[in-house]
Amino acid sequence: MTDHDKHADQFWDRLDDVNAGMLGTTEDPRLVPMSHYADRDQSTLWFIGAKGTDLAETLAGGPKDAIHVVTDAGQGIYTRIHGSLSLSDDRAKLDEIWNAVASSWFEGGKDDPDVQLMHLTLSEAEVWATGGSTTFLFQIAKSKVTGDKPDMGDHYTLPF
């Protein structure tokens, strides 16, 4: 297994265990919290948003360069994901990823006219992968005893 394959597996496995991050376009410094749904075969993240939001209106003119930031100490992942974000009307994908969390936001369920599907086609991710919260505490304690710098895990850039 190559380093790229190892890193890709690590990235997708950990991302699957995290529910949300902060999403926005590179044109606008404001990022908004959004739940993502990973499609590793297509190197894509899907989002269920609402029409009329600033983000959806920005994308109405076509795809935009975007960033999705995900951090979760428990899962040991900190990542800045870059790609092209666009609107989608893929009903099959909406049916596939629709869940109880998404239904909480829309009175009409997945047929609500305000539902807006978006997808981020990944181009690159910068990743810091650690052993998680417990490992972090162990590494800090160990560094105090040994005087060595703590091992904070892997740092890499993953092209898609």
HELIX and SHEET records of a PDB file:
HELIX    1   1 ASP A    3  ASP A   16  1                                  14    
HELIX    2   2 ARG A   40  GLN A   42  5                                   3    
HELIX    3   3 ASP A   54  LEU A   59  1                                   6    
HELIX    4   4 ARG A   91  ILE A   97  1                                   7    
HELIX    5   5 ALA A  100  SER A  103  1                                   4    
HELIX    6   6 GLY A  109  ASP A  111  5                                   3    
HELIX    7   7 SER A  133  THR A  146  1                                  14    
SHEET    1   A 7 VAL A  32  SER A  35  0                                        
SHEET    2   A 7 ALA A  20  THR A  25 -1                                        
SHEET    3   A 7 LYS A  64  ASP A  72 -1                                        
SHEET    4   A 7 ILE A  77  SER A  88 -1                                        
SHEET    5   A 7 VAL A 115  ALA A 129 -1                                        
SHEET    6   A 7 THR A  44  ALA A  50 -1                                        
SHEET    7   A 7 TYR A  37  ASP A  39 -1                                        
SHEET    1   B 6 VAL A  32  SER A  35  0                                        
SHEET    2   B 6 ALA A  20  THR A  25 -1                                        
SHEET    3   B 6 LYS A  64  ASP A  72 -1                                        
SHEET    4   B 6 ILE A  77  SER A  88 -1                                        
SHEET    5   B 6 VAL A 115  ALA A 129 -1                                        
SHEET    6   B 6 ASP A 154  PRO A 159 -1                                        
END                                                                             
